[in-house]
Amino acid sequence: MKQNYLADKFPVYPLIAIPTAIHPLTNLNRRLNGVNIYVKRDDVMDIGLGGNKLRKLEYLLHDAISKGADTLLTTGGIQSNHTRLTATAAARAGLACEVVLSQLVPVKTANYNQNGNILLEKILGVKMHIVPENGSGAAVLEARQAELTAQGKHPYTMPMGGSSPIGALGYANCYLEIMAQSQEMDITFSHILLPNGSSGTHAGLLAGQKYAGHTGPQIRSYAVLADEVTTKKATLEKANATANLLGYTKSIPAEEVFVSDSARGEAYGIPTEAMWHALKLLASTEGIFLDPVYSGKAFAGMLADIEQGRFPEGSNLLFVMTGGTPGLFAYQDLVE
Ligand SMILES: Cc1ncc(COP(=O)(O)O)c(C=O)c1O
């Protein structure tokens, strides 16, 4: 199977073996009313404990290296999967890495501040800059970029989540990969479902769909960071920018961006009862771990939608497992 569908135009710095697997949730599907869930295992990858950011980083890293960068610089929350995987990618490519971590979530336990992603970043040896409470991560990032440049270094600065149009190409390619797998497996997916944080993953999949000239499957994300309106707007903007980069000249209509914040709960990073239920359900039926911040909430959103009959009987749903499992260890004190 061809592996990188965009490589002629957009080379990558290879970090992962693709395609990642797609398989049905056979035990769980027996309990559901007439729909079949399949999972795309982007949580299972070769390095850094895996996750969606590695697909984006393949494109970002190539761009960084081609521009002569010696340091990767990015930002996220204290338990950011993106910063952990940026540090992983930097280690792989022999670049320095610095991360700016904001206190986005009002959880102050020792596990939250020292376990999970933070622990892995310490092991990776990345330089961490913790933003004071209520401080601006963007301002610290900008200041650090200026400092490094003044020292004669060549930082390559990436936005939160690696969700620039170049980063989102990783998921445009993933869309094409999914379609090739769907053909090979002789399964038509009615929906592709996923979590939405900084919107690059949804935007990339949608841009890939437009680039391919397809009208389905419907791509639907569950917002975990911002509300539905804000997330939908960001997704549309990023999908258009990524599609334009691919040479798609039309505008994607807003009605083709499907985002729901039904599973977000109180706020980003704050667990919900439905999330813990989904996490335990998938672990106890399939032996697969969701994460508490992204995939757990999205999976809970999908289960609620199934319950409410949103998907026609017989639908094959593809849930993208975006990773984030290390975050589980940060939530030890909050498990219900
Ligand atoms: C595990 C996991 N899933 C999903 C997402 C959301 O991806 P995006 O930021 O591209 O919307 C992220 C990133 O923030 C993540 O770390």
The ligand as an SDF file (V2000), in Angstrom:
LIG
                    3D

 16 16  0  0  0  0  0  0  0  0999 V2000
   -4.3970   12.9800   22.5290 C   0  0  0  0  0  0  0  0  0  0  0  0
   -4.9030   14.1120   21.7370 C   0  0  0  0  0  0  0  0  0  0  0  0
   -6.0360   13.9440   21.0380 N   0  0  0  0  0  0  0  0  0  0  0  0
   -6.5600   14.9440   20.3020 C   0  0  0  0  0  0  0  0  0  0  0  0
   -5.9550   16.1800   20.2580 C   0  0  0  0  0  0  0  0  0  0  0  0
   -6.6170   17.2600   19.4750 C   0  0  0  0  0  0  0  0  0  0  0  0
   -5.9770   17.4790   18.2570 O   0  0  0  0  0  0  0  0  0  0  0  0
   -6.0420   18.9440   17.6490 P   0  0  0  0  0  0  0  0  0  0  0  0
   -5.3060   19.8300   18.5910 O   0  0  0  0  0  0  0  0  0  0  0  0
   -5.3860   18.7970   16.3280 O   0  0  0  0  0  0  0  0  0  0  0  0
   -7.4780   19.3060   17.5510 O   0  0  0  0  0  0  0  0  0  0  0  0
   -4.7590   16.3850   20.9530 C   0  0  0  0  0  0  0  0  0  0  0  0
   -4.0500   17.6690   20.8960 C   0  0  0  0  0  0  0  0  0  0  0  0
   -4.2430   18.6280   21.4770 O   0  0  0  0  0  0  0  0  0  0  0  0
   -4.2300   15.3340   21.7220 C   0  0  0  0  0  0  0  0  0  0  0  0
   -3.1030   15.4870   22.4210 O   0  0  0  0  0  0  0  0  0  0  0  0
  1  2  1  0
  2  3  1  0
  2 15  2  0
  3  4  2  0
  4  5  1  0
  5  6  1  0
  5 12  2  0
  6  7  1  0
  7  8  1  0
  8  9  2  0
  8 10  1  0
  8 11  1  0
 12 13  1  0
 12 15  1  0
 13 14  2  0
 15 16  1  0
M  END
$$$$
